[in-house]
């Protein structure tokens, strides 16, 4: 159990969690932008076909 309090293990797991969080955020952002693009595209707000 002592190993769990090792600062290296804690910082590594925090790093992994924050990295995962960033990846998820970017993925969600991309999905949201894609969704907004499709709505704008369907009502003719985007210049591209």
GUKOL-677497 format. One record per residue: residue number from 1; residue in one letter; x negated, y, z negated of N, C-alpha, C in turn. Coordinates in steps of 0.001 Angstrom, whole numbers, plus 500000, padded with zeros to 6 digits. Each point is the difference from the previous one (the first is absolute). Example, Ala and Ser with C-alpha at 12.3 -4.5 7.8 and 13.67 -1.06 7.14 Angstrom:
% residues 2
   dodo   kolkol      nxx      nyy      nzz     caxx     cayy     cazz      cxx      cyy      czz
      1        A   486810   494310   492200   500890   501190   500000   499100   501200   500000
      2        S   500350   501050   500720   499180   501190   499940   500770   501090   499270
//
This chain:
% residues 49
   dodo   kolkol      nxx      nyy      nzz     caxx     cayy     cazz      cxx      cyy      czz
      1        X   499184   498780   500000   500816   501220   500000   499154   501265   500000
      2        X   498772   499908   499483   499146   501184   499890   499699   500591   501371
      3        X   499868   499131   501012   499654   500452   501348   501023   500964   500591
      4        X   501248   499915   499542   501058   500874   500523   499722   501456   499652
      5        X   499314   500243   498881   499706   501369   499578   498734   500549   500626
      6        X   499391   499234   500888   498786   500424   500683   500365   501163   500940
      7        X   499330   501144   499853   500321   501168   500824   499874   499750   501505
      8        X   499057   499146   500392   499823   499681   501422   501241   499318   500561
      9        X   500522   499040   499235   501185   499268   500450   501186   500957   500087
     10        X   500147   500858   499004   501104   500963   499989   499893   500951   501187
     11        X   498816   500554   500224   499845   500956   501099   500195   499326   501355
     12        X   499538   498747   500118   500186   499280   501267   501475   499746   500276
     13        X   500741   499601   498965   501413   499736   500219   500766   501297   500267
     14        X   499611   501091   499328   500626   501292   500246   499741   500438   501440
     15        X   498768   499766   500454   499607   500352   501362   500839   499223   501011
     16        X   500176   498701   499719   500773   499140   500890   501466   500445   500021
     17        X   500542   500339   498828   501393   500446   499920   500186   501308   500757
     18        X   499100   500958   499810   500148   501298   500665   499823   499859   501506
     19        X   499096   499115   500433   499802   499761   501427   501275   499424   500610
     20        X   500588   499029   499302   501240   499391   500458   501105   501052   500072
     21        X   500045   500871   498999   501011   501048   499955   499854   500944   501191
     22        X   498755   500373   500310   499739   500900   501131   500424   499345   501306
     23        X   499649   498710   500169   500372   499287   501220   501516   499948   500149
     24        X   500702   499722   498900   501461   499932   500029   500589   501356   500333
     25        X   499438   501058   499418   500486   501353   500262   499845   500365   501471
     26        X   498841   499672   500564   499745   500304   501408   500960   499226   500895
     27        X   500265   498746   499630   500908   499165   500765   501420   500579   499947
     28        X   500425   500374   498796   501330   500589   499838   500109   501323   500748
     29        X   498933   500782   499967   499976   501290   500695   500142   499775   501511
     30        X   499267   499024   500506   500069   499687   501433   501404   499552   500390
     31        X   500627   499170   499155   501361   499541   500271   500974   501168   499995
     32        X   499833   500896   499025   500889   501165   499898   499851   500894   501219
     33        X   498760   500256   500405   499746   500849   501158   500594   499356   501255
     34        X   499851   498689   500113   500534   499263   501133   501521   500130   500045
     35        X   500628   499868   498839   501450   500108   499881   500472   501405   500370
     36        X   499301   501018   499502   500337   501396   500325   499830   500235   501500
     37        X   498945   499442   500561   499744   500152   501431   501151   499409   500810
     38        X   500456   498820   499601   501091   499348   500722   501286   500817   499922
     39        X   500267   500583   498838   501208   500828   499861   499884   501240   500874
     40        X   498860   500676   499934   499795   501200   500802   500058   499654   501480
     41        X   499411   498864   500340   499978   499551   501393   501430   499731   500489
     42        X   500821   499396   499146   501354   499642   500418   500891   501234   500182
     43        X   499679   501097   499296   500794   501221   500201   499292   500964   500943
     44        X   498885   499573   500591   499325   500780   501043   499125   501133   499507
     45        X   499396   499854   498824   499152   501078   499474   498534   499843   500382
     46        X   499615   498824   500471   498590   499786   500327   499773   500231   501481
     47        X   498881   500591   500371   499710   500304   501394   499671   498773   500841
     48        X   499608   498905   499339   499595   498806   500755   501189   499091   500245
     49        X   499868   499131   500994   501076   499054   500283   499922   498865   499016
//
